[in-house]
Amino acid sequence: MMPVKIPKPIILVSAFAMGLIIDMFYDSPGVHASALVFGAFIRDYLLNIIEPEKGFGKDYFFDIKRLGVVWVVSYLGMFMLFHLLFYYSVEAFSMIYFYEIMISTIISLILSVLVMSIYLLIDHPKIR
């Protein structure tokens, strides 16, 4: 949900720092950091794929009222799909666990999108 026009190096560095902080608390060396850096890397590609017809506007912020709940949830869903797939693949570090990776990704994706949607409705009550 960071502004669209933030330079990519700043997003990559902040994703790496946030990932390292999460890794320190979860005792998972580099797993979260790599997944967040991957997400920061593909962010621009996802935004280009689903950019609205009118563009993002001059403020370049995610305006849920202008973009719509469906657009925001679809963007977050796509982002979470790639993020979780990468995360569980790095965590397992073997394609032997392909089905476990897929099941974990799908279950986490459904729950994450559900929680994010509920949060959006609570945080922005006028968009219902």
C-alpha positions as CSV (number, residue, x, y, z in Angstrom):
1,M,0.0,0.0,0.0
2,M,3.0,2.3,-0.3
3,P,2.7,5.2,-2.8
4,V,3.1,4.1,-6.4
5,K,5.9,6.4,-7.4
6,I,8.4,5.7,-4.6
7,P,11.8,4.8,-6.2
8,K,12.4,1.1,-6.5
9,P,15.7,1.1,-4.5
10,I,13.9,2.7,-1.5
11,I,11.2,0.0,-1.7
12,L,13.8,-2.8,-1.9
13,V,15.8,-1.5,1.0
14,S,12.7,-1.0,3.2
15,A,11.4,-4.5,2.3
16,F,14.8,-6.0,3.2
17,A,14.9,-4.2,6.5
18,M,11.4,-5.2,7.4
19,G,12.2,-8.8,6.4
20,L,15.3,-8.9,8.6
21,I,13.3,-7.5,11.6
22,I,10.6,-10.2,11.1
23,D,13.3,-12.9,10.7
24,M,14.9,-11.8,14.0
25,F,11.6,-12.4,15.8
26,Y,10.7,-15.7,14.0
27,D,14.2,-17.1,14.0
28,S,14.0,-17.8,10.3
29,P,17.3,-16.5,8.8
30,G,16.5,-14.7,5.5
31,V,13.2,-16.4,4.6
32,H,11.0,-13.3,5.3
33,A,13.6,-10.9,4.0
34,S,13.9,-12.8,0.7
35,A,10.1,-13.0,0.3
36,L,9.6,-9.3,1.0
37,V,12.4,-8.3,-1.4
38,F,10.9,-10.5,-4.1
39,G,7.5,-8.9,-3.5
40,A,9.1,-5.4,-3.7
41,F,10.8,-6.4,-7.0
42,I,7.6,-7.7,-8.7
43,R,5.4,-4.8,-7.3
44,D,5.9,-2.6,-10.4
45,Y,5.1,-5.4,-12.8
46,L,1.9,-6.2,-10.9
47,L,0.9,-2.5,-10.9
48,N,1.5,-2.3,-14.7
49,I,-0.6,-5.3,-15.3
50,I,-3.7,-4.0,-13.5
51,E,-3.2,-0.3,-13.8
52,P,-6.7,1.4,-13.9
53,E,-7.9,3.0,-17.2
54,K,-7.5,6.5,-15.8
55,G,-4.1,5.8,-14.3
56,F,-3.2,6.3,-10.7
57,G,-3.7,10.0,-10.7
58,K,-1.4,12.8,-9.7
59,D,-1.1,11.9,-6.0
60,Y,0.0,8.3,-6.8
61,F,-1.5,6.9,-3.6
62,F,-3.9,4.0,-3.4
63,D,-7.2,5.8,-3.2
64,I,-9.7,3.0,-2.4
65,K,-12.6,5.3,-3.2
66,R,-11.3,6.1,-6.7
67,L,-9.8,2.7,-7.5
68,G,-12.5,0.6,-5.9
69,V,-12.5,-2.2,-3.4
70,V,-12.4,-4.8,-6.2
71,W,-9.3,-3.4,-7.7
72,V,-7.5,-3.1,-4.4
73,V,-8.4,-6.6,-3.3
74,S,-7.4,-8.1,-6.6
75,Y,-4.1,-6.3,-6.5
76,L,-3.5,-7.4,-2.9
77,G,-4.6,-10.9,-3.8
78,M,-2.2,-11.2,-6.7
79,F,0.6,-9.7,-4.6
80,M,0.0,-12.1,-1.8
81,L,-0.2,-15.1,-4.2
82,F,3.3,-14.4,-5.5
83,H,4.6,-13.5,-2.1
84,L,3.3,-16.6,-0.3
85,L,4.3,-18.9,-3.1
86,F,7.8,-17.6,-3.0
87,Y,7.9,-17.7,0.8
88,Y,6.7,-21.3,1.2
89,S,9.1,-22.4,-1.7
90,V,12.1,-20.8,0.1
91,E,11.0,-22.2,3.4
92,A,10.7,-25.8,2.0
93,F,13.7,-25.3,-0.3
94,S,12.8,-28.4,-2.2
95,M,10.2,-29.3,-4.9
96,I,9.6,-32.6,-3.1
97,Y,7.1,-30.7,-1.0
98,F,5.2,-29.3,-4.0
99,Y,1.8,-30.2,-2.8
100,E,2.4,-28.9,0.7
101,I,3.7,-25.7,-0.7
102,M,0.6,-25.3,-2.9
103,I,-1.8,-26.2,0.0
104,S,-0.1,-23.8,2.3
105,T,-0.1,-21.0,-0.3
106,I,-3.8,-21.5,-1.1
107,I,-5.0,-21.6,2.5
108,S,-2.8,-18.6,3.5
109,L,-3.9,-16.7,0.4
110,I,-7.6,-17.2,1.2
111,L,-7.2,-16.2,4.9
112,S,-4.9,-13.2,4.1
113,V,-7.3,-11.8,1.4
114,L,-10.2,-12.3,3.8
115,V,-8.5,-10.5,6.6
116,M,-7.3,-7.7,4.3
117,S,-10.8,-7.3,2.9
118,I,-12.3,-7.1,6.4
119,Y,-9.7,-4.5,7.4
120,L,-10.5,-2.4,4.3
121,L,-14.2,-2.4,5.1
122,I,-13.5,-1.5,8.7
123,D,-10.9,1.2,7.9
124,H,-12.9,2.8,5.1
125,P,-16.6,2.5,6.2
126,K,-17.9,4.9,3.5
127,I,-16.8,2.5,0.6
128,R,-19.3,-0.2,1.4
